[in-house]
Amino acid sequence: MSGAPKITLATAWLDGCSGCHMSFLDLDERLIELAEKVTIVYSPIVDTKELPAGTDVGILEGSVSTEEDLHKARMFRERCKFLISLGDCAVSGNVPSMRNTYDLDDVFDRAFIENAQAQPQRPSESLPTLLDTAIPIHHAVAVDLFVQGCPPPADAIWFVLTELLAGRTPDPTQVTRFGA
């Protein structure tokens, strides 16, 4: 291992399926190589509860659909020097934004009353406050790099991270496309 300082990396998922994080984990043995150069300071795959200010690279997946998502996106932008929008939900809104053509009351009724097998009712507690529409991350905060794919394959994530570690700005469109 070289004496070069490790960069700090933070990840989070907003409204989506967490498939992009599964692709990140699909780096498999390359995670060991990555761990020699990167310290993960915040992520659903580690136990850290606070995103430190001055984090080198932040990766967000999923769309911004709730007040909590919006808060987290703003926090990442404020505390990360370089922000990556990872996956089609983050880049375009994708599946979460399919609700945008419907009235929120109709969405709630469909989810909690029409499709309920037992006790059809809207929950009164623990339901995140939905925004009027689900939006891509760059509609809420400035993003430095977009990585498309649903989810982006592990090789694309590896390409992006190794290019950044080498001091180059990657072009993810060389290794990704929407929906694949």
N, C-alpha and C positions, 0 to 999 in steps of 0.2 A: 504494500500500500504506500502511495506517495505521501509526502508531507503537505500536499496542497490542502487548504481548508475545504471542508465539506460545505456544499450549499444546503440551504434549508428549503424544505418542500412541504407544502400543505395541500390537502385535498378535501373535498366535501361533495356530497351529492344533494341536489335540491329536489325538484319534482321530476322523478323519472324512476327507472327500474333498478338502478345501481349497476347496470350491465357494464358501464365504462370502468367502474372499479373492479369488476370481475375480470375484464380484459387486462387491467393493470396487474392484477394478481397472476394472470396468465403469462406474465413475463417469466414465471417459473424460476429456474436457476439464475437468470439474469438479475433477479432481485438481489442476489448476493453481491454481484458486481456493482449494482446500483448503490447498495448500502455502503460500499467503500467510498462513494463520492457524495452521497446525499444523506442528510438527516431528516427523517419525516417528523415534523414538529406538531402536526395536527392532521387528523384523518379519522374517518370511521373505522379504519383498520388498526389504529393504535389507541391507547388509553388517554392521551392528552386531552384536556378539557378546554384549554384556552389557546387561541391563535395568537402567537407572538407578533408584535409589531416588527417590521423589518424583515419579514420572511422573504427569501429570495424568489421563489416560484410558488404560485398558487394555481391549483387546478380545480375547476368547478365543472361538474356534470349536472344535467337536468335543467329544466326551465324554471323561471321565477314565477311561481303560481300563488304563493302565500306571502303574508306579511313577514313570516319567519324567513322564507327564502330571500326576500328583498333585503332584510337585515343582514343575512349571512353574505349575500353578494356584495353589499356595501362594505361590510367588515373585511372581506377578502381584498377588495380593491384598495381599501385604506391601508391594510397591513402587508400586502404583497407587492414586491417591486415589479413583478412580471406576472400577468394573469392569463391563464389558458382556459378557453371555453372548449370543453371536451365532449364530443358526441353530438348527434343530431338534435337532441332535445335542447342542449345548451346553445347550439349554433342557430337553430331555426324555430324552436318551440316544439316541433315534432308532435308526438302523441299527446303530451299534456295540453297542447294548444288546440286540440280537436274540440275541446269544450267551448272555445271562444265564440262559436256560432250560435250558442244557446244561452238563454237567460239563466243566471245562477240558480234561481228558484227551481227551474225545470231540471237542472243538473242535480240539485239536492234531492228533489222528489224522485227522480229516476234511480239514483243511487240508494237512497235510504227508505223509500216507500214502495215504489213499483217493483224493485228487484229483491226486496226483503222476503226471506222465507219465514221468519218469525219476528214478531214485534216490529212491524213497519212503523218507524218514526225517525225523525231527524234527531241525531245526538245533540244533547244540550251541553255537554262538557267535552273537553279534550279534542275539539275539532279546530284545526288551524284556520285562521281568518284568510279566506280566499281573496285574491285580487280579482278585479272585474274580468281580467283576461290573463292567460298564461303567456309569458313573453320570453324570448331568448335573452340570455344574460346580457348581451351588449345593448339591449334596450333599457337596461337598468344601470349598468356601469360600463366604463371603458374596458375593453378587452385587448390584450396585446397579440394573441394568437388564437386562431380557430382551427380545431381538429375535428373534421366531420367523420361520420360513420355511426352505425347503429348496431353494436358499438364499434368504435374504432378497434381494429385488431391490435393485439399485443405488439406485433412488429412495428406498427405505426407509432404507438406510444413510445416504444424503445427508440425509434428513429428520432422523434421529437426531443426526447430527453437527452439522448447522447449528442445531438446537434447543439442543444443549449449548453450542455456541459463542456463542449468543445469551443464554446464562444461564438457559435454561428447561429443565425436565425433560420430555423428550418422552414421548408415549404412543405407542409403536410399534404398538399394536393398531389404530390408525387407518389404518395403511398396510401391515400384514402379516397373515398368518394361517399356521397350521401347514401345512406341505407345499407352500406356494406363495410 
